[in-house]
Amino acid sequence: MSQQDIQIVMVFTTDDQGWLRRESIEVPKFWRGHSVAPSTGDVVRLGGRQFVIEARVWEHDGTLPVLRLFLSSGHAHSDTTFG
């Protein structure tokens, strides 16, 4: 299966969803053009925050497979920001 045959959706915590909206941060299609799907433990940096892929769920929407990536909270455990 090529990467073009699946849709990858990142699922953020409620707090992080609000932060993305308030800061008008657009989530890029990180895996566009890659032949390997993301794995649990992979890390994504977005808007100065770091997110870890904690779980993956495969679904099918009736037309193509969907891979939902459930992400950790983007809040740092200290006052550190990534940038």
PyMOL commands that set and color helices and strands:
alter all, ss='L'
color gray80, all
select helices_A, chain A and resi 3-5+14-22
alter helices_A, ss='H'
color red, helices_A
select strands_A, chain A and resi 7-11+43-46+49-60+65-71
alter strands_A, ss='S'
color yellow, strands_A
deselect
rebuild
show_as cartoon
